[in-house]
């Protein structure tokens, strides 16, 4: 598992994470890696694989290009399905 993937899973598990903390870390500490190896970390990884959920941070190559150019893009992004569709013209209704 790459560092980017490890960070994504860790950020998903840490309930006290802040945006400042997300962007400052260049590596994971041994405590953070232990959280990934915990039952909760393993369950999250298994669920993402089972339901074919892809996660991404702004640092990763699979982060949607158009999403990275909005005023306040989310640092963490989760998706399911064909991510290539995000590179075409889209319309969202809320």
C-alpha positions as CSV (number, residue, x, y, z in Angstrom):
1,X,0.0,0.0,0.0
2,X,1.4,3.4,-1.0
3,X,1.9,6.3,1.5
4,X,-1.0,8.1,-0.2
5,X,-3.3,5.2,0.3
6,X,-2.2,4.8,3.9
7,X,-2.8,8.5,4.5
8,X,-6.3,8.3,3.0
9,X,-7.3,5.4,5.2
10,X,-5.8,7.0,8.3
11,X,-7.6,10.3,7.6
12,X,-10.8,8.3,7.2
13,X,-10.4,6.7,10.6
14,X,-9.2,9.7,12.7
15,X,-12.2,11.5,14.1
16,X,-10.1,14.4,15.3
17,X,-8.4,15.2,12.0
18,X,-8.2,18.8,10.9
19,X,-7.4,20.2,7.5
20,X,-4.2,21.8,8.8
21,X,-3.1,18.4,10.1
22,X,-4.0,16.7,6.8
23,X,-1.8,18.9,4.7
24,X,1.2,19.2,7.0
25,X,2.0,15.5,7.3
26,X,4.5,14.0,4.9
27,X,4.6,10.6,6.4
28,X,2.7,8.6,9.0
29,X,3.9,8.0,12.5
30,X,4.0,4.5,14.0
31,X,0.9,5.3,16.0
32,X,-1.0,6.2,12.8
33,X,0.2,3.1,11.1
34,X,-1.0,1.1,14.1
35,X,-4.5,2.6,13.6
36,X,-4.4,1.3,10.0
37,X,-3.6,-2.2,11.3
38,X,-6.4,-2.0,13.9
39,X,-9.6,-3.9,13.3
40,X,-11.3,-0.6,12.3
41,X,-8.6,0.1,9.8
42,X,-8.8,-3.4,8.3
43,X,-12.7,-3.2,8.2
44,X,-12.5,0.1,6.3
45,X,-10.0,-1.2,3.8
46,X,-12.1,-4.4,3.3
47,X,-15.4,-2.4,2.8
48,X,-13.8,0.0,0.3
49,X,-12.5,-3.0,-1.6
50,X,-15.8,-4.9,-1.4
51,X,-17.9,-2.0,-2.5
52,X,-15.3,-0.8,-5.0
53,X,-15.0,2.6,-3.4
54,X,-12.0,4.6,-4.5
55,X,-10.6,7.3,-2.3
56,X,-8.3,10.1,-3.2
57,X,-6.5,13.0,-1.6
58,X,-5.5,16.2,-3.5
59,X,-1.9,14.8,-3.6
60,X,-3.0,11.6,-5.6
61,X,-3.0,11.2,-9.3
62,X,-6.6,10.0,-9.4
63,X,-8.0,13.2,-7.8
64,X,-10.5,14.6,-10.3
65,X,-8.9,17.5,-12.3
66,X,-12.1,19.6,-12.4
67,X,-12.7,19.1,-8.7
68,X,-9.2,20.4,-7.9
69,X,-10.0,23.7,-9.6
70,X,-13.1,24.8,-7.6
71,X,-12.8,27.5,-5.0
72,X,-12.6,25.1,-2.0
73,X,-12.0,21.5,-3.2
74,X,-12.4,18.7,-0.6
75,X,-9.1,17.4,0.5
76,X,-10.5,13.8,0.7
77,X,-12.7,12.5,-2.1
78,X,-14.5,9.2,-2.3
79,X,-16.2,7.8,-5.3
80,X,-17.7,4.6,-6.7
81,X,-18.0,3.9,-10.4
82,X,-16.3,5.3,-13.5
83,X,-14.1,8.2,-12.4
84,X,-13.4,9.1,-16.0
85,X,-16.9,10.6,-16.2
86,X,-15.7,13.3,-13.9
87,X,-13.5,14.7,-16.6
88,X,-16.4,15.4,-18.9
89,X,-19.0,18.2,-18.8
90,X,-21.3,17.5,-15.9
91,X,-24.3,19.0,-14.2
92,X,-25.1,18.7,-10.5
93,X,-28.4,19.4,-8.9
94,X,-28.8,19.7,-5.1
